Amino acid sequence: MTSRREESRPNDSQRLTRRDLLERAGLAAAAFAIPSASENAFLLRGQAAAPNSPASAMNPLSTYMSEAASRSLPEEVAEKTKHHILDTLAAMISGSNLLPGQRALQFAQAYGGKEICTVAASKTLCGAIEAALANGVLAHADETDDSHSPSQSHPGCAVVPAAHISCARSRSAMILVRASR
């Protein structure tokens, strides 16, 4: 005889894992961000978008972003970006000595994943998502990462670990510099 509590527990095939949750959240965000067919039809007919609508800003922004990969970076921008990357890497190493950083390293080692990405301040190889999360926590652990005063944020602790994943897949350090700027 099974208890009511056992009957209400989902079996292993019904459990929602963190990875499932992240995938579903990503799909929901993508579905929300992709314009509907009617919006696409409106834009394709050549009708101009309203001056203050998101569509009026998206076309020039999309063009600029799609052409950015083929343009060379100004030397000043590349140099400043390298400083931000080094600052974030130093914050990752520093953060590895603190409790949040140690927990992030334990997470990456325990969770594993396909061994394709590195975790700073360790010999750990794990999946891309796990490495990005662990490296982000390491970078933010002691708040010594870069800061952006106008937005009151610390973009390096999110941008550099995510860009590191692209760099690891392509084996090009320049991708890290371009993605982090």
N, C-alpha and C positions, 0 to 999 in steps of 0.2 A: 504494500500500500504506500502510495506517495503522499507527501504532505502538500498542503496548498502552496506553501512557499516554493517547494521544488517544482510544482506545476507552473508557477508564474515566472520562473527563471527561463530566459531564452537559452536554447541549446547553442552549441558552438557555431552552427551554420547561420543563426539569427543574430549573433553578436555584431555590434558595430565597432570596428577597430578605429584607432586614431587615423590610420591611413585612409580608411573608408570615409571617415568624417572630413578629412582634408580634401579628398578627391571630390566629394559631393559639394563641399563649400566652394571649391574652385569651379566646378561646373555651374553652380548657381550664379557665381560672380560673372562668369563668362556669358551666361545666358542673359543676365541683366545688362551687361556692357555691349553686347552685340545689337546693332540697330535692327528694328523689326523690318519686315519686307516692305511695309508701306513707307517707312522712312527712307529705305534704299531706293524705292521707286521714285519718291519725291526728288531725291538728290540726283538720280540718274536722268531724270527728264530735263536737267539743265536749269531748273529753277533755283534761284539763289536762296540761300537760307536767310532767315531773319538776321539782322545785323548783330543782335546780342544773344543769339542762340548758340548752344554748344557746337552745332555743325559749322558755324561760320569760323570758329577758332580751330576746329579739328583738321580741316583740310591743310592749312598752312603748317600747323604743328606736325601732322603726319608726314608731310613732304619733308620738312626739316629733319625729323627724326630718321626717316628712311634713307636720307642722303648723308647722314652723319657718319656712317660707317666708312664711307669712301673718302671723306675729307680728312686731311691731316689735322692733328690737334695743334693749336698754337703752343709754342714752347713753354710759355708761362703757365698755361692750363695743365699741360702734361707734368710739369715740375710740381705744381701745387697738388695735383692729384696723387703723385707719388708720395708726397709728404703726408697726405691724409691716409693713404694705404699703410704706410709705415707706422703712423700714429695708431691706427686701428690694430695692426699686428702686435704692436707693443702692448696695447690695452688687453689683447687676447692673452698674451703671455703673462702679464701682471694678474689678470683675472683668474688664471688657472690656479693661483695660490689661495684664492678665497673660496668660501663654502659654496656660493652659487656656481662658480666655475668648476669646482671639484664635482659637484652634482651633474653638471653638464657633461663632463668627461665620463662619469660613470654611466650616464644615460647613453652616450654614443657607443661606449664599449658594450653595454648590455643589449641595446636595441639592434645594433649591427646594420643589417641591410647589405646590399651588394657592395663589396669593398672597392669603391672607385674614387672616394674623396678623402682627403686628410682632415684631421682635426688639429688645430694649432696646439702647441705646447704638449704634444703627445705623439705616440707612434700609432695612434688609432686610425684605421681605415674603415669607412662605413659608407652607407648610402648618401646620396646627395641631400636629401631632406634632413636626415639626421645630422650631417656635417654642418649644413647651413644653420640649423637650430643651435647646435652645440657651440659653433664659432660665434654666433650672435650673442649667446649668453656670456661666453668668455669675454667678448669685447665690451659688453655693457656691465659686467660684474662689479667693477670698482669705479665706474663713471669717469674714467680717464680718457675715454675715446673722444674723438673730435666733437665739436658742437657747432651748431648753426644758430647764431643769436636771433636773427629775424623770425625763424620758425620755432625757436625754443625747443630744438630737437637734436638728436645725436644720430645723424644719418649714416655715419660710418659703420655702426654696429649692425645695421641691417643691410646696407648696400654692399659692403666689402665681402661679407660671407656669401651673399647670393652671387656676386660677381665671381667669386673664387670658384664656384661650381662651374660656371661657363668656362673659366680659364682651365680648370682641371679636365674638362671634356675636350677642349680644343687644343690644349697644350700650348697656348699662346699667352704670354704675360701681357701683351698689348691689349688683349680683350679685357683683362682686369683693369688696366688704366682707363680704357674707353668707357667701360661700364660703370666705373666708380666716379667719374667726373660729374 
